[in-house]
Amino acid sequence: MPEAAIFHLTPEDIATLSPTDLAARLSHRPGTLGERMGIVLLEASPERLVATLPVEGNRQPAGRLHGGASAALAEELASIGSWLNLDIRREVAVGVDLNITHVRGATGGDVRGVAERVYRGRSVLVWTVSIFNEHGKLTSTARCTCNVVRV
């Protein structure tokens, strides 16, 4: 199960580490899209995650943050958050639905994604993700649904 190895965490770690310490342990995920895009986790818990994404390197041809980069940030946060709700030795979470609405462009600095779990069932988790520009204004809002799969 190579995906679980990325986390190097036990359920006890997830239950006892502070959100900042847990984020630090999860921030360096070699070989992932999040690493390639420059996503940095700042806080992580089974209910809420916060991360940044640089606009530089994730732009569309017109110079603004690419909408796909915002969507990738949203799914990254929802997926990691879902995994924090599971025993990753026996279960994995996979994104099955993502919708995102872009309300404002971002042209520089970092955007900040805030993911909040809105539903946790035995086989599905649902997250809302708000993405803000460097001035704290909403740029995108997303909902991501993850299914739980036993391995």
N, C-alpha and C positions, 0 to 999 in steps of 0.2 A: 504494500500500500504506500507508494511513494508520496502521494499528496499529504498524508498524515505526517510523514517524516519532515515536511517543510516546517511544521509547527514546533516540533521538539517540546511539546507540552503534555502534561498529564491533566486529567480532570481536576486534580487537587491544585495544580498550578493556576488553572483558570479560576477556581473558587477563591484562592487566597491572594493572588497578586493584585496590586492596585491597578486601576485602569492605565496609568502612565507606565508602570513597569510591564504590564502585559503588552501594551503597544510597542514598547521597546523590543520585547522578545519577538514580536511578530513583524517588525518593520523590515527586516532583511530576509527576503524570500528569493534567493537566487533562482534565475531562470523563469521568473513569473512576468506576466505582462505588467503588473504593478511596479515591479522593480525597473523594467525597461522604460516605463512612463515617468518614473520619478515619484511615485506615490509614497508618502511618508505617514505612517500612523502616529497619531499624537495621544489618543486615548482609545482604549478597547475594553469592552465588557460584554457580557451576553445580551445586554439590553441596548447599548449605545456605543458607536464608534465615531471618531473624528480623525480626519486625515487631510493632508494637503496634496495638491497636484500643481506642478509648475505649468504656466501657460507656455513658456518657451519650450520648444521641442514637441508641443502637442497642438500646434496651430493648424487651421485650415488655410487654403491658399489666400483667402482674403485677410489673413493676419489675426483673426480671432481664435479663441480656443475652439478646437474642433468638437462638434457635438458628440461624436463617437468617443472622444476622450472623456467627456463628462459622463457618458453612459458607462464606460469602462470603470470609472471611479465609483459610480453608484453600485455596479454589480460586484466590484472588488470588496467594497465595504459590506454589502449584504451577504456575500458568500463567506467572508471571514467571520462576520457576526453570527451567521448560522452555525458555522463550525464550532464556535465557542459555546453553543447550546447543546452540543452532541458529545458522545463518547467517541472520539475520532479513531479509537482502536476498532470500533465496530460499525460506525456509520460515517457517511460523507454527505455533504450538502451540495446540490447542483442547482444553478439558476435555471428556471424553466419559463419565466416571464419577466420582461423588463419593459416598462414604458417610461418615457422621459419627456418633459416639456421644457423647452428653453425659452426663458422670458427676457433675458438680457445677455449681451455678449461680454466676454472678458478679454482684454487685450494685453494685459501684462501682469507681472507678479505671480502669485499663487492663488488658486481657488481652494476653498475649504469645504470638504464634504462632511455632513453630519448625518449619520444613519441612526434611525431609531426603530427598534423592533415593535411592530404593532400587533403581531399575532404569532403565537407559538403553539403548534399542535404536534401530534406524534409524527406526522409525515410531511408537514409543510410549515414554513416560516415565511412571514411577510414583513417587509421593511419599507419605510419611507426614507428617502435620502434627499436632503436639501443641500444645494451647492451654492456658495456665496463667493463673490469676487473679493478682491483685496480691500475693498471699501465696506465690506459687510452687507452688500446688496445681493439679494437673491438672483442667481443666474439661471438655475435649473431646478426642477423638482422631479423626483422619480419614485416609482414604486417597483420593488423587485420581489419576486416570489421564488423561494428555493424549496425544492423537494428533498426529503431525507431518504437516503438509500442505504440499506444495510449491505455491508461488504463481507 
